[in-house]
Amino acid sequence: MKAFSLEPSMLTMRGVFYPTGHLFLMFPTPADAADAVKTLLADGYNGDSFTEVPAEAILGPIARTVGAADAPLPSAGTEARTVRRFAELAAQGHCALMIHAPSAEETGHIMQVLATSRISYGQKYRHLVIEDLA
């Protein structure tokens, strides 16, 4: 599993967190996230396809990407609001897994594999659309 590092490819043109082609699944505790990783590995996933995102990374570099996204007018999209929701949960101790899943089929399979996992909030970042998953 990879450690999180905010990359320019994970940002919109306005600089807001938007990792296209990825699921961003939040879990109430690091143990819940670790259980999800074990489930994915048991299903044959390679650890290189997902990234652990601790609460500190969400509250730090990810939350900072919101910046002035709503200035001078509110953003037409939901990316800033979504990042704020991630930060609210991270402030309560939630952490995340970011999973590369560019196709709808991969997304569906991952969500099926993790159906019994304790996902507190989930988003799929598609081109121009953030899809609610949990």
Number of C-alpha atoms within 10 A of each C-alpha: 12 13 11 15 13 14 9 13 12 17 17 15 10 12 16 21 24 27 23 20 19 22 27 22 24 27 23 18 20 19 12 19 24 15 15 22 22 14 17 18 12 11 11 9 14 12 14 11 14 22 19 20 23 20 22 16 19 23 18 11 13 23 22 17 20 19 12 15 18 13 8 7 8 11 14 9 13 13 21 22 14 18 20 19 14 24 23 15 20 23 14 11 15 25 27 30 26 22 21 20 21 16 12 12 10 12 19 13 13 18 18 11 15 16 11 10 16 18 22 17 18 21 18 26 21 18 11 12 14 19 12 12 16 13
